Amino acid sequence: MHLSDLRADDQRAFHIAQLEHERANASAATDRKAKLLHEELAKFHMRAAGIKRESSLV
C-alpha cells in the first residue's frame, strides 16, 4: 500500500503523525544535549571549586 492509495484526510493524518514523530525525536535529542551540557558545566564547577579550595590552603 502506498501513501497515494490513502484518502486525502488519511494522508493528512499520516503527515501530521510523521511531523509529530520528528518533533518528538528532535525534542529528545535536545534533551540529551542539554543533559550533556549540564554534566559538563557541573564538572567545570567541581574543578573550579577544587582550584579555589587549593588556593585557599596556600
N, C-alpha and C positions, 0 to 999 in steps of 0.2 A: 504494500500500500504506500502510495506517495502522498505528499502533502497536497498536491494538486487534486487528489481524489476526494479531499475533505470539503465540506461545505464552507462557505466564507466565514460564518461565525465560529466554526470549529478551527479554521485556520488562524483566526484572530486569537482564540483561546490558546492554541498551541504557541503562537508567537509571544503572548503575554507570559505563559508559563516558562518559556525559554528565557525571556528577559529577566524574570524574577530569579530563575536559577543562576544566571550570570551575575546578577546583582548580589545574590547570596554568596557566591564564590568570591566576588571582589571584596565583600564585607569581611569574609573570613580571612582573606589574605591581608587585609588592612589590620584586622585584629591581631594576627600573628606578628605582623611587622611592628605594631605598637607594643606588643609584649616584649619582643626582642629589644626594641629601643629602650623600654623601661628597664630591662635587665642590664643593658649596657650603662645606662645612667646610674643605676644602683651600684654597679661595680666602680664607676668613676667616683661616686660619693664615698664608697668604702676606702678607695685608695687615697682620696683627699683627706679623709679622717685619719688614716694611718700616718700620712705625711705630717699632718697638723699635730698629732699625738707625739710623733718622734721629735719634732722641732720643739715641743714644749718640754721635753725631757732634757734637752741640751742646755 
